[in-house]
Amino acid sequence: TLADYGLTEAEFRARLKELNPVDNLQGLLANKVPMFAVHGDSDAVVPYDDNTKLLKDRYEAGGGSITVKVIRGEGHQATASFFECPELMDFVLKLPPLKP
């Protein structure tokens, strides 16, 4: 992440509120963008409570619609259980078409 932003760790930490997506939900909320998140219950790299739960709480507090599917026994990796999640497929297929 530091390389992506071209920042030192100290610079990144100083700008975390500005750069952290969980702290910048206004545009998504204003446009009523529905969200779906898939999170493994064994994720030690990105803990649920500090990330996806925080996103869910903040998005719902702002009036947003978010669905969270927690996958049992999964950690922080991309596996078939994430991409073959039936609830995610239903969510995507029910989205309205994008306007040009």
C-alpha positions, 0 to 999 in steps of 0.5 A: 500500500505504501508503494501504491500511494508513494508515501512513507509509513509515517505519511500514510498514517498521518493521512489515514482518515483521508485515504481509508475507504471506511472513512470515506463512504459519503459518495457511496451513501449519496448515490445509494450504492448497495454493498455486499461483502464476503469475509472469512471468519478465520481472517487474522490479516484483516480481522472482521471486527476492525474492518468489515463489521466497522464498514457495515456499522458505518454504512448502515448508520449512514442509511446505506444497504449492505449485506455481509456473508461470513464464510466459516473456516476461511481466512485471508485468501481468495478461494472458491467459497468466496467467488461461488457464494450463492448470496453474492451471485443473487446480489449481483444478478438483482442489481439494476443495469448501469446508466450510461 
